[in-house]
Amino acid sequence: MCVVNTTVLIVGAKNRGEALRELPVRVILLDSGAEAVRCLRKEAVDAVVSKWHLVDVPNGGLLEMVIGANPGIPTVAFVRSGDAKQEIAARSIGVTAVLSEDIDDGYFRDVMCQILHIEEVTSITMKSEYDSNEETNSLSSF
């Protein structure tokens, strides 16, 4: 039985939630900074992932608020590909990881595993003791 004790908030990058599907984490997907602020007031989250430029909170404002309120929380900023200004600004406010919007999901998942200190689950096979199939139980990670 896998108990999920880690919650990740993803803002403005809902498509990235799928990359974390196989990890033992709870993912909250939101579109706007306003939704994220309301969520953060109600929910304890262990990491925040956000596009650098949200429609209602531009220029990393959400991540800056999060880091200001809780400097120890892991944060990930998705910046526009090739935009050095966004990358420098994100690093200057103390974002844990700065990723280009065009990276692949596997790299994003690897970064999340690293900053959350979890092992990536790559496969799970379950077998009941009453199952006549000869497969064995397996759980593998990297």
N, C-alpha and C positions, 0 to 999 in steps of 0.2 A: 504494500500500500504506500503510495506516494503522498505525503502531506505537503501542501503548498503553503509556505510561510512568507514568501516574497511577492510583493506587489509592485508592478511596473506600470507607470502612467506614461502613455504615449500621446502626444498632442500634435495635431497637424500632419501626422504621418501614419494614418490608419493602415496603409498598405504594409507597414513594417510589422504589424502585430502578428501576421502569419509566420514570420521568421522565428517567432518565439514559441510557436505551437507545441513543439516537442520538449520544451524546457519545463521544469517544475516551478513555474511562476504563474501568478494571476496577472492578467493584462487588462488595463482599463484604457480604452481608445476614445479620445475626444478630439473635436475639431478646433476649438477656440481656446484662447487664453482665459476668457471669462469662465468657461466651463471648467477649465483646469483649476482655477482659483477656488471655485465652489467645491470641487472635488477634494482639493487639498485641505479644505477646512473640515471636511467630514471623514476623510479616509487617511489612514496611515500608509504612506507609500515608501518603498525602499529605493526607488530610482525614478528619475524623470527623464524622458526622451522627448525632444521637441524640435520641430523645424525652427531654424533661427528666426525666420521672418514669418510671424503669424499675422493674419489680416487685422486682428484687433489688438495685438501686442507686438509691434515691429521691433527689429533690431535686438533680438535676444532678451527682451524685457521680461518675459516669463521666467526664463532660466536665471536671470539676474535676481528676480524676486525670490525664487526658490533657494538659490545659493545664499542670499542675504539672510533669509529666515532660518536656514538649516545648512550651514557650510559643509557639513560632513556627508550630505546626501550625494550619491553618485548621479551625475547628470551627463546626458549625451545631446550634442547639438548636431543637427543635420544642416550643413551650409551648402549654398549653391556651388556646384562644381567649378573649380578654378577661381573662386572668389576669395582672394587672399585677405581682403579687408574683413570679411565675415569671419574667417578662420582666426585672424589675429584678435578681433574683438571678443570672440568666444573664449579663446585661451586667456585673454586678459581678465575676464571676470571669474575665471577659475573652473570652467567646465571640465569635467573629468575626461571626456572623449569628444573630439571634433571629427565628424565623418562627412564625407561628400555625399550629397543626395543621390549620386549615381552608383554608389557601391552596391555590391550584391548582398543578398540576404544572409548568405553563409558567413560573410565577414562581419556583418552586423551582429549575428547570433554569437560569433566567437568573442566579439568585444563585450557583449552583454554578459556572457559566461565569465569572462575575466573580471569585469568590474563588480559583479555580484558574488564572485567566489563560488560558483556552482559548476558542476560537471555537466556537459551536454549529454542528454540521453539520445542515443542514436537508434536504438531499437528496443522494443519490449515484446516479448512473446510470453503469453500466459498459457498454462496448461492445468486443467483440473485433474485431480488424482483419479477421477472417474472417467477421464477421456481415454478412449482406446487408441488415440493417435500416439505414436512413439516420439513425437517432438519433445524436447526438453525445455524447461523454463530458461529464459535467458534475459539478461539485462546488461547491455554493454554501454560503456561510456568511453570518452577519450581521455 
